[in-house]
Amino acid sequence: MKIEKTTTANKPVLNSKIVATNTGCRRIRGLVLSSVSTKFGFLFAVSAILLLPSLLVIPIDQSAWAGTFPGPNGQIAFSSDRDGNFEIYTMNSDGSDETRLTEDDANDFDPSWSPDSEKIAFSSFRDGFNNQEIYVMNADGSDETRLTNNDDALDREPSWSPDGEKIAFVSDRDTTVDVDEEGDITAIYTMDADDGSDVTRLTDNNEAFYADPTWSPDGEKIAFVSNRDAGNEIYSMNADDGSDVTRLTDDDANHLYPSWSPDGEKIAFSSNREGGENYEIYDMNADDGSDVTRLTEEDADDREPDWGTNTSTPGEDGDDDPKNKHDSKKKHYDDNAKKKH
């Protein structure tokens, strides 16, 4: 496992800006170069993140259609061990009204809001120490439903499709090769968000690690991180069947945390491509990885970019750019909601 120097300053920003984590405390990130169990790396990673919780921000007055951003309840979901083990909580954007949603002796991680803000998907070890499963619950913690059912498998990192119909996730359920630690070999899957049915494996390399699946705003593509070509690189693929895999980064360095721009034209990411242990935030063209631009210039770790969304209503401020029109994309999602992916 790679131990990295980080500090955390995480503030939600709207209107097409990027939120990033800037780091100067000790933090562990269990990813591809892990020499410790990925499962334990994941636990420690969350523990370290909670020196200041890694938060999922829900913009106020946010339309449900916009990418993977949830709806207009203005809350933040996060995981914390403040009550003895990791549970899922919510709070208002100003830190008030903290509410514990899960009540279990096992650890619960990876909270992910549905686009309409009515549901939260998360992963849990409640079904066994070596068995991480994905659940979904109402925003108030009621009606928990188990979506995955694989003994001795690690199902994690749920990510909702923009139309709320599908959830992408990472799993080691189909590992067929010998590994040093559980979770070293993984794949990306999708499933129906309501009951976990129609599981589709999107990646086909049985000797690689996959992580961080994130949907494009139009729901057509999924960006992800993998070591399928040796290093930690960022790729995209078709969301319906995993075809048209495109390698977007090609550098002898780590590339992590892909995050789509609201118009789907760019992907922000974190990398130490400038050398050493210092991670900076970059963006690139989403279609081919060209036009890489370094966005941060700090002698510190900058990582985990999260691209905010333009919350203006259609046609507001005289904006005639169709990329910023909510109506054209809304129709696309409504049409997709009527059919299976």
N, C-alpha and C positions, 0 to 999 in steps of 0.2 A: 504494500500500500504506500502510496506517495504522500508524504507529509509536507505540507506547504504553508508558507507564511502568508497570513491574511488578516485584514481588519474588516469590520462590517459596518457599512452605513447604507441602509436600504430605505429609500423614501419613494412612495408612489408618486408618479408624475403622469399627467394625462396629455392629450392633444399631441399625439404622435411623437412623444419623446421616449427615450430609453432609460429604464431604471436598471442600475447595475449595482453589484456588490463590490465595494472597495475594501481590500483586506490588509491587517497588521498584527493579528493575533495568530496563535497556532491553530491550524485547521486541517482535518483529514478529509480527503475526497477519494472514495473507493471507486476507481474506474478501471480502465483497461490494464494499466500497468500494476495492478494490485498484486502484492505478494501475500496479503492476508486475505482471509475469506471475504468475498464480496458481500456476503450477508452481514458479517460483522463490520465490514467497512461501511456499509450502508447505515448500520445502527450508530456507529461512531460519527459518521458524517452528519447525521441529524443531530446528534448530541452537540457536536461542535458548532453547527449552524445556530443552535439555540443559545449560544453565547449572546446572540441577538437573533430571535427567531427569523427563519427564512419565511417570508410571508407571501401569500397569494393575494394580490390586491384586486378588488372589484371596484371599478370606477363607478361613481355615482352618475345616474342618468345615462347609463351605457346601454345601447341597443343590444338585444339578445343575438342579433345576427353576426355581430362583428367578431370574426375570428374565433379564438378560444376564450375571449373575454366574456365573463358572465354578466348577469343582468343588473338591474338598477337597485340592488339592496344596499350598496355602499359598505359591505362588510369585508373582513379579512379572515380567511381560514388559515390555521397553522397547527403544527404539532409541537407538543411540549411535554416534558417529564416532570413538571412542577408538582404533580400529585403522586409521584413515586414511579410511574412508568409513562411511556409516551402515549398521549391521547390526543384526539382532535378537538380543537377549540375554534370559536369564532369571536370576533370583537368588532366594534365600530372602527372606522378609519382613524378616529382620534384616540383609540386605545380603550375607550369605555365599553361597558356592558360585555365583559368577557364571559363567555358561556361554554362550559364543557359539554361536548356532544356525545362522546363515546365513554362507556363505562365498562372496562374489561381489564383483567389482570395482565393481558398481553400488550405488546406495543403496537400502536396504530400510527401509520405514516402517510405521506404522499397525498394530502388533501387536494382535490381538484374539483372546482365548481363546474356544474353544468352551465351551458350558455344562457339558460333562462333563470339561473340562480336558485332554482328550486331543489336541486340535488347536490350532494357532494360525494364523489367517488374517493376511495382511500384504500390503502393496503394494510393488512393486519397479520400478525403471527398468532392470532387467537385460536387457530386450528392446529397448532403444533409448532415446536421450535424450528423445525426444518421445513415448515409449510407456511409460506406467505401467500395469502389470497387477496383478491380485490373485492371490495364491498361497495355498495352505494346506499346512501341514506338520505332522508329528507333534510332540508337545511336546518331543522331544529333537532336533528339527531334521531328522530323516530323512524320506524319502518326500515331497519337495516336489512339489506338483501345481499346475500353472497352471490357474486357473479361468476367467479372461477372456482373450480373444484378439482384440484390436482394435488394429491398427497405427495409430500417430499419434493415439491417444486416451489420456486420463488417467482410469484406473479406480482409485479410491482409497476410503479410509475404510470398510473392511469392518466390518459389525456383525452378529453372530450373532443369529438368532431364539432365543427361550428354549428351544425344543424341539430346537435344533441342526440342524434340517432346512434352513433357509434362511440366506442371507447378504444383507443389504441393503448397497448401496454407492452411491457417487457417481461419475458419469462425464460427460464431454463428448462422447461418441461420436456423438450424434445432433444436434450443433450444426449448424444450417442458416443461421444469420445471421452477418454479418461481425462479428468481435470484435476488440478492440484486442490482446488477449493470449489465448493458449490457456488454457482452463479458466475463462474469464469467464462462460460460459453452460454450465450443467450440469443434470443430472436425477438422480433417485433411482431405482434399480432393485433388484430382488431376483433371486436365482438359487439353484439347488440347491447346497447346501454341499459335496456329495461330488464333483461333477464340473463345476459351472458351467453346467449345462443349465437349461432352462426359465427363460430370462431374461425378466423382466416389467418393463416401464417403468411406474412408478407416478405420475410427475408429467408433466404435459402442456404446460407453459408453455415455449415455445421461445426465450424472450427473458429468462429469469431465471436466477439462481444459486441452487443448492440445496447444503446442507451438513449435517453432523452428524446423520445418521439414527440414531435410537435406538428400540429396540422397547419397547413396554409389557410389563410382567411377564406378562400373559396372552397375549402374542403377537398380539393383535388389532389394535393400533394402532402406528404409527410417528410419532414426533415428529421435527421437522426445522426447520432455519433456511432462510429464503429472503428474497430481495428482490423477490418477485413483485408486491408492492404498494408498491414504492419502497424502504422501509427494510428493515433486517434484523429480521424478525419471526419468531416461533415459531408453528408450525402442527402439527396432527396430521392423520392420514389413515388410512383402513383399510389394513392391511398386505397384504391379498391382492390388491387391485386399484387402490389409490390413490384410491378414492372417498371421499365424505364429508369433504372437506378443511375443516378448521375453523381459523380464525385465532384464536390464543390470546392474542397480545399486540397492542396497538394504541396505540402511543406513538411520538412523534417522537424515537426513540433506537435504539440497537443492542440487540438481545436475542439472546444466544448461549448455546451449550452446554446444551441441554435434557437433563435427567436425571430419570427417573421414580422416584417413591417405590416401595418394595417392594410396597405394596398397590395401586398403580396409581391412587391417588386424587389425587396431587399431582405437579407437575413443578417441579423446581428449575431456575433459570437465572441467567445473569449479564447485567447491563444497566447502562448509564450513563444511565438514565432520570431520575435526579435532576439531571442536567446536568453539563457539563464532560467531562473525560476519566476521571473516577473511576467504576470499575465496582463494583457491589455484588451480593451474592447475594440472590435472591428466591425465593419459591415461589408457586404458584397452583394453583387447581383444574384438574385435567387435562382435564375434559370441556368446559369453556367459557372457561377463562382468568380466571375471577372470583376474588375473595378474594386479591388479590396482597398478599403480606406480605414486607416487607424484613427479611432475616435478619442482615445484617452492617451495622455502623455504624463504618466505619473511613475515615480520610483516606488511603486507599491502594486499589489495584486488587485486588478480590476476584473470582475467576472460576473457570471449569471445575469447577463442583460435580459431585460424584459421590456418589449416594445409597447408603449402605451398606444391608445387608440383615439382618433379624432372623434369627439362626442357630439359634433354639430349635427343638426338635423338636415335632411336633404334640402339642398338649394340655399342653405343659410349663408349669409355674408356674401351673396352673389357668386358663390363658387360654382363655376360651370364645368369643372373638371369631372368627367364621369367616374374617375377613380375614387373621388370623394363623395359620390352620390350613394346614399344608403339604399335607395329604392331598387337600383339595378341589381345589387347583390342580394337584397332581401328576396326578390323574386326567384333568384337562383336557388336559394336555400329552401324556399317553400316548395319548389319543384322537386328538389332532391328528397325532401321529407316524405314525398309520396311514393318513393320507390326504395328498394333495398340497395345498399352499396355493394 
